[in-house]
Amino acid sequence: MNHMDCAYYLAVDVYKGICKRTKKTINADDSACDDFEKAPKCRYCKHFSLNGDLLGKCMTTTIAYPDMKATTCKDFSWN
């Protein structure tokens, strides 16, 4: 897992972000730290099915990106 997969990662741009816990700048692709907590993303939902490398479908009807955050999705359920 990388920093960008953590619930405490706040993106600044496509390359870096800020850790919400430590307030330090971190690279998105670096390995996760000991405080890692998996962020709810479409790729981790049981309603998501991947259709290729970059796109998938939610509940077989809605197009969704695998890395899209699902923090406000009422239908999100961990896979």
Secondary structure, 3 states (H helix, E strand, C coil): CEHHHECCEEECCCCEEEECCCCCEEECCCECCCCCCECCEHHHECCEEECCCCCEEECCCEEECCCCECCCCCCCCEC
